[in-house]
Amino acid sequence: MDLEKIEKRFKTLEGRVEEQRIALEKLQEQMKELRQKSIATCKNCSMEFDLLANHYSIGLFDNIVYVKCPRCNKAIPVDSKDGVKKA
């Protein structure tokens, strides 16, 4: 009887582990998609970099946000909806 309880408990835990694995895979996929949205490519040197780590604000009245390429230090304006503006 104890063996049956242990087997039942084991199957329950296996099911929970599988549910958690699936949830983790979905979360990892969402994180990957979000990460891709924050990556930009410099038009001068073609280096890929993170928009969130390399942004700074400039402008007194227009509040334009720029990113600066970590390699060549070119300032690139960022649109609030579309991301890095196309040149």
Phi and psi in radians as a Rosetta constraint file:
Dihedral C 1 N 2 CA 2 C 2 CIRCULARHARMONIC -1.109 0.35
Dihedral N 2 CA 2 C 2 N 3 CIRCULARHARMONIC -0.607 0.35
Dihedral C 2 N 3 CA 3 C 3 CIRCULARHARMONIC -1.135 0.35
Dihedral N 3 CA 3 C 3 N 4 CIRCULARHARMONIC -0.684 0.35
Dihedral C 3 N 4 CA 4 C 4 CIRCULARHARMONIC -1.126 0.35
Dihedral N 4 CA 4 C 4 N 5 CIRCULARHARMONIC -0.719 0.35
Dihedral C 4 N 5 CA 5 C 5 CIRCULARHARMONIC -1.122 0.35
Dihedral N 5 CA 5 C 5 N 6 CIRCULARHARMONIC -0.725 0.35
Dihedral C 5 N 6 CA 6 C 6 CIRCULARHARMONIC -1.136 0.35
Dihedral N 6 CA 6 C 6 N 7 CIRCULARHARMONIC -0.757 0.35
Dihedral C 6 N 7 CA 7 C 7 CIRCULARHARMONIC -1.104 0.35
Dihedral N 7 CA 7 C 7 N 8 CIRCULARHARMONIC -0.725 0.35
Dihedral C 7 N 8 CA 8 C 8 CIRCULARHARMONIC -1.119 0.35
Dihedral N 8 CA 8 C 8 N 9 CIRCULARHARMONIC -0.777 0.35
Dihedral C 8 N 9 CA 9 C 9 CIRCULARHARMONIC -1.101 0.35
Dihedral N 9 CA 9 C 9 N 10 CIRCULARHARMONIC -0.717 0.35
Dihedral C 9 N 10 CA 10 C 10 CIRCULARHARMONIC -1.082 0.35
Dihedral N 10 CA 10 C 10 N 11 CIRCULARHARMONIC -0.774 0.35
Dihedral C 10 N 11 CA 11 C 11 CIRCULARHARMONIC -1.128 0.35
Dihedral N 11 CA 11 C 11 N 12 CIRCULARHARMONIC -0.670 0.35
Dihedral C 11 N 12 CA 12 C 12 CIRCULARHARMONIC -1.080 0.35
Dihedral N 12 CA 12 C 12 N 13 CIRCULARHARMONIC -0.794 0.35
Dihedral C 12 N 13 CA 13 C 13 CIRCULARHARMONIC -1.169 0.35
Dihedral N 13 CA 13 C 13 N 14 CIRCULARHARMONIC -0.649 0.35
Dihedral C 13 N 14 CA 14 C 14 CIRCULARHARMONIC -1.050 0.35
Dihedral N 14 CA 14 C 14 N 15 CIRCULARHARMONIC -0.728 0.35
Dihedral C 14 N 15 CA 15 C 15 CIRCULARHARMONIC -1.092 0.35
Dihedral N 15 CA 15 C 15 N 16 CIRCULARHARMONIC -0.750 0.35
Dihedral C 15 N 16 CA 16 C 16 CIRCULARHARMONIC -1.127 0.35
Dihedral N 16 CA 16 C 16 N 17 CIRCULARHARMONIC -0.724 0.35
Dihedral C 16 N 17 CA 17 C 17 CIRCULARHARMONIC -1.082 0.35
Dihedral N 17 CA 17 C 17 N 18 CIRCULARHARMONIC -0.727 0.35
Dihedral C 17 N 18 CA 18 C 18 CIRCULARHARMONIC -1.128 0.35
Dihedral N 18 CA 18 C 18 N 19 CIRCULARHARMONIC -0.730 0.35
Dihedral C 18 N 19 CA 19 C 19 CIRCULARHARMONIC -1.058 0.35
Dihedral N 19 CA 19 C 19 N 20 CIRCULARHARMONIC -0.758 0.35
Dihedral C 19 N 20 CA 20 C 20 CIRCULARHARMONIC -1.164 0.35
Dihedral N 20 CA 20 C 20 N 21 CIRCULARHARMONIC -0.639 0.35
Dihedral C 20 N 21 CA 21 C 21 CIRCULARHARMONIC -1.117 0.35
Dihedral N 21 CA 21 C 21 N 22 CIRCULARHARMONIC -0.748 0.35
Dihedral C 21 N 22 CA 22 C 22 CIRCULARHARMONIC -1.135 0.35
Dihedral N 22 CA 22 C 22 N 23 CIRCULARHARMONIC -0.762 0.35
Dihedral C 22 N 23 CA 23 C 23 CIRCULARHARMONIC -1.088 0.35
Dihedral N 23 CA 23 C 23 N 24 CIRCULARHARMONIC -0.691 0.35
Dihedral C 23 N 24 CA 24 C 24 CIRCULARHARMONIC -1.137 0.35
Dihedral N 24 CA 24 C 24 N 25 CIRCULARHARMONIC -0.722 0.35
Dihedral C 24 N 25 CA 25 C 25 CIRCULARHARMONIC -1.084 0.35
Dihedral N 25 CA 25 C 25 N 26 CIRCULARHARMONIC -0.717 0.35
Dihedral C 25 N 26 CA 26 C 26 CIRCULARHARMONIC -1.106 0.35
Dihedral N 26 CA 26 C 26 N 27 CIRCULARHARMONIC -0.759 0.35
Dihedral C 26 N 27 CA 27 C 27 CIRCULARHARMONIC -1.111 0.35
Dihedral N 27 CA 27 C 27 N 28 CIRCULARHARMONIC -0.730 0.35
Dihedral C 27 N 28 CA 28 C 28 CIRCULARHARMONIC -1.099 0.35
Dihedral N 28 CA 28 C 28 N 29 CIRCULARHARMONIC -0.671 0.35
Dihedral C 28 N 29 CA 29 C 29 CIRCULARHARMONIC -1.153 0.35
Dihedral N 29 CA 29 C 29 N 30 CIRCULARHARMONIC -0.731 0.35
Dihedral C 29 N 30 CA 30 C 30 CIRCULARHARMONIC -1.105 0.35
Dihedral N 30 CA 30 C 30 N 31 CIRCULARHARMONIC -0.729 0.35
Dihedral C 30 N 31 CA 31 C 31 CIRCULARHARMONIC -1.119 0.35
Dihedral N 31 CA 31 C 31 N 32 CIRCULARHARMONIC -0.680 0.35
Dihedral C 31 N 32 CA 32 C 32 CIRCULARHARMONIC -1.101 0.35
Dihedral N 32 CA 32 C 32 N 33 CIRCULARHARMONIC -0.751 0.35
Dihedral C 32 N 33 CA 33 C 33 CIRCULARHARMONIC -1.114 0.35
Dihedral N 33 CA 33 C 33 N 34 CIRCULARHARMONIC -0.765 0.35
Dihedral C 33 N 34 CA 34 C 34 CIRCULARHARMONIC -1.129 0.35
Dihedral N 34 CA 34 C 34 N 35 CIRCULARHARMONIC -0.675 0.35
Dihedral C 34 N 35 CA 35 C 35 CIRCULARHARMONIC -1.108 0.35
Dihedral N 35 CA 35 C 35 N 36 CIRCULARHARMONIC -0.701 0.35
Dihedral C 35 N 36 CA 36 C 36 CIRCULARHARMONIC -1.120 0.35
Dihedral N 36 CA 36 C 36 N 37 CIRCULARHARMONIC -0.551 0.35
Dihedral C 36 N 37 CA 37 C 37 CIRCULARHARMONIC -1.227 0.35
Dihedral N 37 CA 37 C 37 N 38 CIRCULARHARMONIC -0.416 0.35
Dihedral C 37 N 38 CA 38 C 38 CIRCULARHARMONIC -1.685 0.35
Dihedral N 38 CA 38 C 38 N 39 CIRCULARHARMONIC 0.110 0.35
Dihedral C 38 N 39 CA 39 C 39 CIRCULARHARMONIC -1.714 0.35
Dihedral N 39 CA 39 C 39 N 40 CIRCULARHARMONIC 2.326 0.35
Dihedral C 39 N 40 CA 40 C 40 CIRCULARHARMONIC -2.180 0.35
Dihedral N 40 CA 40 C 40 N 41 CIRCULARHARMONIC 2.814 0.35
Dihedral C 40 N 41 CA 41 C 41 CIRCULARHARMONIC -2.105 0.35
Dihedral N 41 CA 41 C 41 N 42 CIRCULARHARMONIC 2.246 0.35
Dihedral C 41 N 42 CA 42 C 42 CIRCULARHARMONIC -1.190 0.35
Dihedral N 42 CA 42 C 42 N 43 CIRCULARHARMONIC 2.363 0.35
Dihedral C 42 N 43 CA 43 C 43 CIRCULARHARMONIC -1.343 0.35
Dihedral N 43 CA 43 C 43 N 44 CIRCULARHARMONIC -0.384 0.35
Dihedral C 43 N 44 CA 44 C 44 CIRCULARHARMONIC -1.387 0.35
Dihedral N 44 CA 44 C 44 N 45 CIRCULARHARMONIC -0.958 0.35
Dihedral C 44 N 45 CA 45 C 45 CIRCULARHARMONIC -1.949 0.35
Dihedral N 45 CA 45 C 45 N 46 CIRCULARHARMONIC -0.011 0.35
Dihedral C 45 N 46 CA 46 C 46 CIRCULARHARMONIC 1.123 0.35
Dihedral N 46 CA 46 C 46 N 47 CIRCULARHARMONIC 0.369 0.35
Dihedral C 46 N 47 CA 47 C 47 CIRCULARHARMONIC -1.433 0.35
Dihedral N 47 CA 47 C 47 N 48 CIRCULARHARMONIC 2.366 0.35
Dihedral C 47 N 48 CA 48 C 48 CIRCULARHARMONIC -1.509 0.35
Dihedral N 48 CA 48 C 48 N 49 CIRCULARHARMONIC 2.418 0.35
Dihedral C 48 N 49 CA 49 C 49 CIRCULARHARMONIC -2.625 0.35
Dihedral N 49 CA 49 C 49 N 50 CIRCULARHARMONIC 2.874 0.35
Dihedral C 49 N 50 CA 50 C 50 CIRCULARHARMONIC -1.470 0.35
Dihedral N 50 CA 50 C 50 N 51 CIRCULARHARMONIC 2.142 0.35
Dihedral C 50 N 51 CA 51 C 51 CIRCULARHARMONIC -1.069 0.35
Dihedral N 51 CA 51 C 51 N 52 CIRCULARHARMONIC -0.704 0.35
Dihedral C 51 N 52 CA 52 C 52 CIRCULARHARMONIC -1.200 0.35
Dihedral N 52 CA 52 C 52 N 53 CIRCULARHARMONIC -0.547 0.35
Dihedral C 52 N 53 CA 53 C 53 CIRCULARHARMONIC -1.494 0.35
Dihedral N 53 CA 53 C 53 N 54 CIRCULARHARMONIC -0.285 0.35
Dihedral C 53 N 54 CA 54 C 54 CIRCULARHARMONIC -2.111 0.35
Dihedral N 54 CA 54 C 54 N 55 CIRCULARHARMONIC 0.392 0.35
Dihedral C 54 N 55 CA 55 C 55 CIRCULARHARMONIC -1.651 0.35
Dihedral N 55 CA 55 C 55 N 56 CIRCULARHARMONIC 2.728 0.35
Dihedral C 55 N 56 CA 56 C 56 CIRCULARHARMONIC -2.689 0.35
Dihedral N 56 CA 56 C 56 N 57 CIRCULARHARMONIC 2.722 0.35
Dihedral C 56 N 57 CA 57 C 57 CIRCULARHARMONIC -1.742 0.35
Dihedral N 57 CA 57 C 57 N 58 CIRCULARHARMONIC 2.592 0.35
Dihedral C 57 N 58 CA 58 C 58 CIRCULARHARMONIC -2.575 0.35
Dihedral N 58 CA 58 C 58 N 59 CIRCULARHARMONIC 2.675 0.35
Dihedral C 58 N 59 CA 59 C 59 CIRCULARHARMONIC 1.796 0.35
Dihedral N 59 CA 59 C 59 N 60 CIRCULARHARMONIC 2.315 0.35
Dihedral C 59 N 60 CA 60 C 60 CIRCULARHARMONIC -1.450 0.35
Dihedral N 60 CA 60 C 60 N 61 CIRCULARHARMONIC -0.685 0.35
Dihedral C 60 N 61 CA 61 C 61 CIRCULARHARMONIC -1.914 0.35
Dihedral N 61 CA 61 C 61 N 62 CIRCULARHARMONIC -0.517 0.35
Dihedral C 61 N 62 CA 62 C 62 CIRCULARHARMONIC -1.667 0.35
Dihedral N 62 CA 62 C 62 N 63 CIRCULARHARMONIC -0.227 0.35
Dihedral C 62 N 63 CA 63 C 63 CIRCULARHARMONIC 0.875 0.35
Dihedral N 63 CA 63 C 63 N 64 CIRCULARHARMONIC 0.817 0.35
Dihedral C 63 N 64 CA 64 C 64 CIRCULARHARMONIC -1.290 0.35
Dihedral N 64 CA 64 C 64 N 65 CIRCULARHARMONIC 2.397 0.35
Dihedral C 64 N 65 CA 65 C 65 CIRCULARHARMONIC -1.800 0.35
Dihedral N 65 CA 65 C 65 N 66 CIRCULARHARMONIC 2.333 0.35
Dihedral C 65 N 66 CA 66 C 66 CIRCULARHARMONIC -2.105 0.35
Dihedral N 66 CA 66 C 66 N 67 CIRCULARHARMONIC 2.725 0.35
Dihedral C 66 N 67 CA 67 C 67 CIRCULARHARMONIC -2.000 0.35
Dihedral N 67 CA 67 C 67 N 68 CIRCULARHARMONIC 2.610 0.35
Dihedral C 67 N 68 CA 68 C 68 CIRCULARHARMONIC -2.057 0.35
Dihedral N 68 CA 68 C 68 N 69 CIRCULARHARMONIC 2.203 0.35
Dihedral C 68 N 69 CA 69 C 69 CIRCULARHARMONIC -1.095 0.35
Dihedral N 69 CA 69 C 69 N 70 CIRCULARHARMONIC 2.241 0.35
Dihedral C 69 N 70 CA 70 C 70 CIRCULARHARMONIC -1.184 0.35
Dihedral N 70 CA 70 C 70 N 71 CIRCULARHARMONIC -0.373 0.35
Dihedral C 70 N 71 CA 71 C 71 CIRCULARHARMONIC -1.536 0.35
Dihedral N 71 CA 71 C 71 N 72 CIRCULARHARMONIC -0.947 0.35
Dihedral C 71 N 72 CA 72 C 72 CIRCULARHARMONIC -1.844 0.35
Dihedral N 72 CA 72 C 72 N 73 CIRCULARHARMONIC -0.050 0.35
Dihedral C 72 N 73 CA 73 C 73 CIRCULARHARMONIC 1.080 0.35
Dihedral N 73 CA 73 C 73 N 74 CIRCULARHARMONIC 0.429 0.35
Dihedral C 73 N 74 CA 74 C 74 CIRCULARHARMONIC -1.310 0.35
Dihedral N 74 CA 74 C 74 N 75 CIRCULARHARMONIC 2.315 0.35
Dihedral C 74 N 75 CA 75 C 75 CIRCULARHARMONIC -1.472 0.35
Dihedral N 75 CA 75 C 75 N 76 CIRCULARHARMONIC 2.257 0.35
Dihedral C 75 N 76 CA 76 C 76 CIRCULARHARMONIC -2.167 0.35
Dihedral N 76 CA 76 C 76 N 77 CIRCULARHARMONIC 2.154 0.35
Dihedral C 76 N 77 CA 77 C 77 CIRCULARHARMONIC -1.217 0.35
Dihedral N 77 CA 77 C 77 N 78 CIRCULARHARMONIC 2.539 0.35
Dihedral C 77 N 78 CA 78 C 78 CIRCULARHARMONIC -2.021 0.35
Dihedral N 78 CA 78 C 78 N 79 CIRCULARHARMONIC 2.227 0.35
Dihedral C 78 N 79 CA 79 C 79 CIRCULARHARMONIC -1.468 0.35
Dihedral N 79 CA 79 C 79 N 80 CIRCULARHARMONIC 2.421 0.35
Dihedral C 79 N 80 CA 80 C 80 CIRCULARHARMONIC -1.139 0.35
Dihedral N 80 CA 80 C 80 N 81 CIRCULARHARMONIC -0.424 0.35
Dihedral C 80 N 81 CA 81 C 81 CIRCULARHARMONIC -1.768 0.35
Dihedral N 81 CA 81 C 81 N 82 CIRCULARHARMONIC -0.750 0.35
Dihedral C 81 N 82 CA 82 C 82 CIRCULARHARMONIC -1.727 0.35
Dihedral N 82 CA 82 C 82 N 83 CIRCULARHARMONIC -0.076 0.35
Dihedral C 82 N 83 CA 83 C 83 CIRCULARHARMONIC 1.472 0.35
Dihedral N 83 CA 83 C 83 N 84 CIRCULARHARMONIC -2.449 0.35
Dihedral C 83 N 84 CA 84 C 84 CIRCULARHARMONIC -1.191 0.35
Dihedral N 84 CA 84 C 84 N 85 CIRCULARHARMONIC 2.237 0.35
Dihedral C 84 N 85 CA 85 C 85 CIRCULARHARMONIC -1.223 0.35
Dihedral N 85 CA 85 C 85 N 86 CIRCULARHARMONIC 2.522 0.35
Dihedral C 85 N 86 CA 86 C 86 CIRCULARHARMONIC -1.404 0.35
Dihedral N 86 CA 86 C 86 N 87 CIRCULARHARMONIC 2.424 0.35
